[in-house]
Amino acid sequence: MDMKKTWPLLPAKIKITPENKCGFCTNSKCCTYITQEIDTPRSKYDFEHLLWQLAHANVQAYKDDEGWTLLFDSRCMHLQAGGRCGIYNERPGICRDHSNDHCEYDSPAEDGFELYFNGYDSLLKYCKKRFKTWGQQHK
């Protein structure tokens, strides 16, 4: 990532490291969604279920090299204006264990997606292409 492009006022002497990276992040992207791994959908039934999930607001799905995941856009209630954690010293273990070695500060997560469905319509289009009999009644 070209830091000069992203941070034009960042002094050239400062080296961005995992230890200080969060202090430079202004949008706290990692605290604005949650994810849940799901079983790989294979059948029409599996995709119908996934389609139902994506029919709900703020639900997306993607496939990457680790498998299939549901993504829920949902900002952490403890994220303060300016992007700081309001419960930093008492934050949950999953937050403490989160690695920022490579995160949205470095590049958008979408860059690693093999498939990405931002909602119902994009998944429906994929289903119609994948299953020639999509839309026909079950027998």
SULVEN-V220331 format. One line per field, one symbol per residue. ss: DSSP state (H for helix, E for strand, C for the rest). burial: # if it has 9 or more other ideal C-beta (glycine too) atoms within 8 Angstrom, else .. Layout:
ss = ???
burial = ???
This chain:
ss = CCHHHHCCCCCCCCCCCCCCHHHHCCCCHHHCEEEEEECCCCCHHHHHHHHHHHCCCCEEEEEECCEEEEEEECCCCCECCCCCECCHHHCCHHHHHCCCCCCCCCCCHHHHCCEEECCHHHHHHHHHHHCCCCCCCCC
burial = .........#.........##..##..######....#..#..#.##.###.##....######...######.....#...#.#.....#........#..###.......#..##.#..###.###.....#.....
